[in-house]
Amino acid sequence: MSEANKATVGGGASKARKGRAAAIGLGLSAASLLAASSAQAANEVASLAADGRPVLFLALFAPALIWVGINIAGPAFNQIKGMADADKPAPPKGGKAKKPFGRK
């Protein structure tokens, strides 16, 4: 083989190695970008958790929700009480009740 042929064959193997190295490097850089984006997402969630907006939201709307609950609970309890009273047997009608065992 001539020197030119040896250089071409050796250069081809070296190009394959360079291609594999480039592919591995590209894969590693993509993995690092994915890891960076997930870390950035975790930081964003942490910053939202430290934000005071949920507490402010509860402070503004909790009294209104409690007020609505109380206004709904009062009539609901009255209805339950009325149903319980309706479930009791009615007292006998028609004047005096009979005394047990025929006593006068």
C-alpha positions in Angstrom: 0.0 0.0 0.0 1.1 3.4 -0.7 1.4 6.2 1.8 -1.7 8.0 0.4 -3.8 4.8 0.8 -2.7 4.4 4.5 -3.5 8.0 5.2 -7.0 7.7 3.7 -7.7 4.5 5.7 -6.4 5.9 8.9 -8.2 9.2 8.3 -11.5 7.3 7.8 -11.2 5.6 11.2 -10.3 8.9 12.8 -13.4 10.5 11.2 -15.6 7.8 12.6 -14.2 8.4 16.1 -14.7 12.1 15.7 -18.3 11.4 14.6 -19.0 9.3 17.6 -17.4 11.8 19.9 -19.5 14.6 18.4 -22.6 12.4 18.9 -21.7 11.7 22.5 -21.0 15.4 23.1 -24.3 16.4 21.5 -26.1 13.9 23.7 -24.4 15.1 26.8 -25.2 18.7 26.0 -28.8 17.9 25.4 -28.9 16.0 28.7 -27.4 19.0 30.5 -30.0 21.3 28.9 -32.8 19.1 30.1 -31.3 18.9 33.6 -30.9 22.7 33.6 -34.5 23.2 32.5 -35.8 20.9 35.2 -33.7 22.7 37.8 -35.0 26.0 36.5 -38.6 24.7 36.9 -37.8 23.6 40.4 -36.5 27.1 41.2 -39.7 28.6 39.7 -41.9 26.4 41.8 -39.9 27.3 44.9 -40.2 31.0 44.1 -44.0 30.6 43.6 -44.2 28.8 46.9 -42.4 31.6 48.7 -44.7 34.1 47.1 -47.4 35.5 49.4 -50.2 35.5 46.9 -51.9 32.3 48.2 -52.0 33.6 51.7 -53.4 36.9 50.5 -56.0 35.0 48.5 -57.1 33.1 51.5 -57.1 36.2 53.7 -59.4 38.0 51.3 -61.8 35.2 50.4 -61.9 33.1 53.6 -64.2 35.5 55.5 -66.5 35.6 52.6 -66.6 31.8 52.3 -67.2 31.5 56.1 -70.0 34.0 55.9 -71.7 32.1 53.1 -71.2 28.8 55.0 -72.9 30.3 58.1 -75.8 31.7 56.0 -76.3 28.2 54.5 -75.8 26.3 57.7 -78.6 28.2 59.7 -81.5 27.3 57.4 -80.0 23.8 56.9 -80.0 23.1 60.6 -83.6 24.5 60.9 -84.7 22.2 58.2 -83.1 19.2 59.9 -84.7 20.2 63.2 -88.1 20.5 61.5 -87.7 17.1 59.9 -86.7 15.6 63.3 -89.8 17.2 65.0 -92.0 15.9 62.2 -90.7 12.4 62.8 -91.9 12.4 66.5 -95.4 10.9 67.1 -98.1 13.5 67.4 -99.9 13.8 70.8 -103.3 12.2 71.0 -106.2 14.4 69.9 -109.7 14.6 71.4 -109.4 16.1 74.8 -108.2 14.2 77.8 -105.9 11.2 77.3 -107.0 7.9 78.8 -105.4 7.1 82.1 -103.6 3.8 82.2 -105.3 0.8 84.0 -108.7 2.5 84.2 -107.9 4.9 87.1 -110.1 7.9 87.5 
